[in-house]
Amino acid sequence: MDKKYLKPGMLVECPDGVAEVILVDESHDNVIVERQDDHSHLTVACKDIDDQPQLHNSDDIYY
């Protein structure tokens, strides 16, 4: 996913599952995310983030 579309607080799908964006590191094209299941923080390359529009509804529920 292009880093210009990533913002802190948004939910995204990454290789480890659904996570919340904590910080976008534009200089290294990485994103620090917090996993939803165990709240651990991971660094993920922007290219490994998938945009899932269903994650962006008002209730933050994935269908």
Contacts in CASP RR format, 6 or more apart in sequence:
PFRMAT RR
TARGET T0000
AUTHOR 0000-0000-0000
METHOD contacts of the structure
MODEL  1
MDKKYLKPGMLVECPDGVAEVILVDESHDNVIVERQDDHSHLTVACKDID
DQPQLHNSDDIYY
1 12 0 8 1.000
1 46 0 8 1.000
1 47 0 8 1.000
1 49 0 8 1.000
1 50 0 8 1.000
1 51 0 8 1.000
2 46 0 8 1.000
3 24 0 8 1.000
3 26 0 8 1.000
3 29 0 8 1.000
3 31 0 8 1.000
3 46 0 8 1.000
5 51 0 8 1.000
6 12 0 8 1.000
6 21 0 8 1.000
6 24 0 8 1.000
6 31 0 8 1.000
6 46 0 8 1.000
6 49 0 8 1.000
7 21 0 8 1.000
7 24 0 8 1.000
8 21 0 8 1.000
8 22 0 8 1.000
8 23 0 8 1.000
8 24 0 8 1.000
9 20 0 8 1.000
9 21 0 8 1.000
9 22 0 8 1.000
10 20 0 8 1.000
10 21 0 8 1.000
10 55 0 8 1.000
10 56 0 8 1.000
11 18 0 8 1.000
11 19 0 8 1.000
11 20 0 8 1.000
11 21 0 8 1.000
11 36 0 8 1.000
11 52 0 8 1.000
11 55 0 8 1.000
11 56 0 8 1.000
11 60 0 8 1.000
11 62 0 8 1.000
12 18 0 8 1.000
12 19 0 8 1.000
12 20 0 8 1.000
12 21 0 8 1.000
12 31 0 8 1.000
12 33 0 8 1.000
12 49 0 8 1.000
12 50 0 8 1.000
12 51 0 8 1.000
12 52 0 8 1.000
12 55 0 8 1.000
13 19 0 8 1.000
13 49 0 8 1.000
13 50 0 8 1.000
13 51 0 8 1.000
13 52 0 8 1.000
13 55 0 8 1.000
14 31 0 8 1.000
14 33 0 8 1.000
14 42 0 8 1.000
14 44 0 8 1.000
14 48 0 8 1.000
14 49 0 8 1.000
14 50 0 8 1.000
15 44 0 8 1.000
15 48 0 8 1.000
16 35 0 8 1.000
16 42 0 8 1.000
16 44 0 8 1.000
17 35 0 8 1.000
17 36 0 8 1.000
17 37 0 8 1.000
18 35 0 8 1.000
18 36 0 8 1.000
18 55 0 8 1.000
18 62 0 8 1.000
19 33 0 8 1.000
19 34 0 8 1.000
19 35 0 8 1.000
19 36 0 8 1.000
19 42 0 8 1.000
19 44 0 8 1.000
20 33 0 8 1.000
20 34 0 8 1.000
20 36 0 8 1.000
21 31 0 8 1.000
21 32 0 8 1.000
21 33 0 8 1.000
22 31 0 8 1.000
22 32 0 8 1.000
22 33 0 8 1.000
22 34 0 8 1.000
22 41 0 8 1.000
23 31 0 8 1.000
23 32 0 8 1.000
24 31 0 8 1.000
24 46 0 8 1.000
25 31 0 8 1.000
25 32 0 8 1.000
25 43 0 8 1.000
29 45 0 8 1.000
29 46 0 8 1.000
29 47 0 8 1.000
30 43 0 8 1.000
30 44 0 8 1.000
30 45 0 8 1.000
30 46 0 8 1.000
31 43 0 8 1.000
31 44 0 8 1.000
31 45 0 8 1.000
31 46 0 8 1.000
31 49 0 8 1.000
32 41 0 8 1.000
32 42 0 8 1.000
32 43 0 8 1.000
32 44 0 8 1.000
33 41 0 8 1.000
33 42 0 8 1.000
33 43 0 8 1.000
33 44 0 8 1.000
34 40 0 8 1.000
34 41 0 8 1.000
34 42 0 8 1.000
35 41 0 8 1.000
35 42 0 8 1.000
52 62 0 8 1.000
54 62 0 8 1.000
54 63 0 8 1.000
55 62 0 8 1.000
END
